[in-house]
Amino acid sequence: MKNLLFVFVFVVLSVAAFGQSRKKGEVPFEYHPNLSEDRYNQRITNKTIATGPEQFIILSRKANGSYGVQKYEAGLAKRWDATIPLTTEQTVYGFYTTKDAAIVVTHTKAGATQQLHGYYINLANGTLKDRQLLQESPVSNREPGIAFSQDGSKLLVFHYLADSNYKIRSMSGSLFDEKLEKIKDINYNLNDVRDVLSVDVQVSNTGEQYLSLISDNMNRLTVRQYSLKAPKAKVMSVLVGGVFGGKKVYIMDSRFKLMPDDQLYGAVITAEEASGLYYSLKAVRFNFEAEDMVFAEEFKFSPIYLAKINSLNKADTTKPKRFEDIYLTDLLQTADNKLIVLAEKKYTMGGKTSPYFAKEMLLFAYDEYMNSAWNSVLMKHQQSPAEDAFSGISYTAYLNGNTLNLLTLEELDNKNDLYLRQINTKTGEISEAKGVRLNVANDKELAYVKDFTSWFSDKDVAVVVRPKKREAGLKLYHIQLK
């Protein structure tokens, strides 16, 4: 059996390096946030999508509640602007691209029914087709959901049927192609799985659907693969919670992602039922072609681990006595087939006027055999006012080969700026934070809207910020990092 490689890396970033960027274009930007959105679980976190080396599209909300999709080219020249005539009662559920179009999916309540509609916008000229009804269900059901493939060629819309205790018994879905033409209606019978409270849905480029179920009182993880050809689902299941060392633990948080190699990865954080203390991180790879599950070594949230993190925490005079408010935020696959699991501490103090915080990031890496490779901690301290919530804090990530690039808004050494950090995914080593030098405003008003950040490459980024020089409005920048 291959020996496990375990490297523990802690990096202290106390001094920010002077960075630099070159502006390749800037234009004024109008921003009207939807204040009814869930501030912890936004439906759409990427409102800017790169469509070429210096081309991208933006989904922006207008003052009257309608939405626009704009295409920008080199020098931030606007190619076209398509308006989607929505009302304030309608919600955008999805935004993605195919090779030929931008797709926007919306949710509408109409009397006793709720509907999902699709809007098809031609990428070449901005032509908007008539909206298409994708699905209709009773408003008494849970809100519906959507999932789309990485290349945009498949869209699955679905709704749940739950019992009086909100436990999911079945799902009904419809699969569409890149032109929003229906491929198939699909029913998912989940009656054989006990106490399903949450379902994560992923769709492959070839149309396979993956349902990841947390069941059995938050103890069991079951994944089902549905194929367009085979009528019967393939099923893999594992008991994650239970009693370990005399402690009863359950699944507290989970994250799933279908990688480009068509293997599904999952990660869960478990906690002790009696005390709520964080217990461990577990990760697994589901290989449906080989009908095999590969489990990673369990990582314990031990007092020793907490003490090491607290030793790096230079911002807080009162150090945490337990792990709290840490959420799984992303799963990434590197060029050498490592799995990178990202978790972040983020919270609000409570109350409508309380500020929001995003702090340390925990990174865990597993090699191609799911052995532990390394783990690192990236210390940061971000704060935003209540009305901005997480719109300007947390991070955006771009993986380039074996380098993970992270962009954050922070105040370091009395300089409020966007900062770039690079993580070597072979070793877990984290570079010094480099300021982009955009002179971001620091007057406690909105200064950076993270959802509109888009990476074209590891050097080219589009961002929306408010400059420091007494300007009231936001600007859209295309910058080249150096």
HELIX and SHEET records of a PDB file:
HELIX    1   1 ALA A   74  LEU A   76  5                                   3    
HELIX    2   2 PRO A  303  LEU A  312  1                                  10    
HELIX    3   3 LYS A  450  PHE A  452  5                                   3    
SHEET    1   A 5 VAL A   7  PHE A   8  0                                        
SHEET    2   A 5 SER A 372  LEU A 378  1                                        
SHEET    3   A 5 TYR A 356  TYR A 366 -1                                        
SHEET    4   A 5 LEU A 339  THR A 348 -1                                        
SHEET    5   A 5 ILE A 326  GLN A 333 -1                                        
SHEET    1   B 4 VAL A   7  PHE A   8  0                                        
SHEET    2   B 4 SER A 372  LEU A 378  1                                        
SHEET    3   B 4 TYR A 356  TYR A 366 -1                                        
SHEET    4   B 4 GLN A 382  SER A 384 -1                                        
SHEET    1   C 4 SER A  21  PHE A  29  0                                        
SHEET    2   C 4 LEU A 474  LEU A 481 -1                                        
SHEET    3   C 4 ASP A 460  VAL A 465 -1                                        
SHEET    4   C 4 SER A 454  TRP A 455 -1                                        
SHEET    1   D 4 THR A  48  GLY A  52  0                                        
SHEET    2   D 4 GLN A  55  ARG A  61 -1                                        
SHEET    3   D 4 TYR A  67  GLU A  73 -1                                        
SHEET    4   D 4 ALA A  77  ILE A  84 -1                                        
SHEET    1   E 4 THR A  91  THR A  97  0                                        
SHEET    2   E 4 ALA A 101  ALA A 110 -1                                        
SHEET    3   E 4 THR A 113  ASN A 122 -1                                        
SHEET    4   E 4 GLN A 132  PRO A 138 -1                                        
SHEET    1   F 4 GLY A 145  PHE A 148  0                                        
SHEET    2   F 4 LEU A 155  ALA A 162 -1                                        
SHEET    3   F 4 ILE A 168  PHE A 176 -1                                        
SHEET    4   F 4 LYS A 182  ASN A 189 -1                                        
SHEET    1   G 4 SER A 198  VAL A 203  0                                        
SHEET    2   G 4 GLN A 209  SER A 215 -1                                        
SHEET    3   G 4 ARG A 220  TYR A 226 -1                                        
SHEET    4   G 4 LYS A 234  LEU A 239 -1                                        
SHEET    1   H 5 GLY A 242  PHE A 244  0                                        
SHEET    2   H 5 LYS A 247  LEU A 258 -1                                        
SHEET    3   H 5 LEU A 264  GLU A 272 -1                                        
SHEET    4   H 5 TYR A 278  ASN A 287 -1                                        
SHEET    5   H 5 ASP A 292  PHE A 295 -1                                        
SHEET    1   I 5 GLY A 242  PHE A 244  0                                        
SHEET    2   I 5 LYS A 247  LEU A 258 -1                                        
SHEET    3   I 5 LEU A 264  GLU A 272 -1                                        
SHEET    4   I 5 TYR A 278  ASN A 287 -1                                        
SHEET    5   I 5 PHE A 299  LYS A 300 -1                                        
SHEET    1   J 4 THR A 396  ASN A 400  0                                        
SHEET    2   J 4 THR A 403  LEU A 412 -1                                        
SHEET    3   J 4 LYS A 415  ASN A 424 -1                                        
SHEET    4   J 4 LYS A 434  GLY A 435 -1                                        
END                                                                             
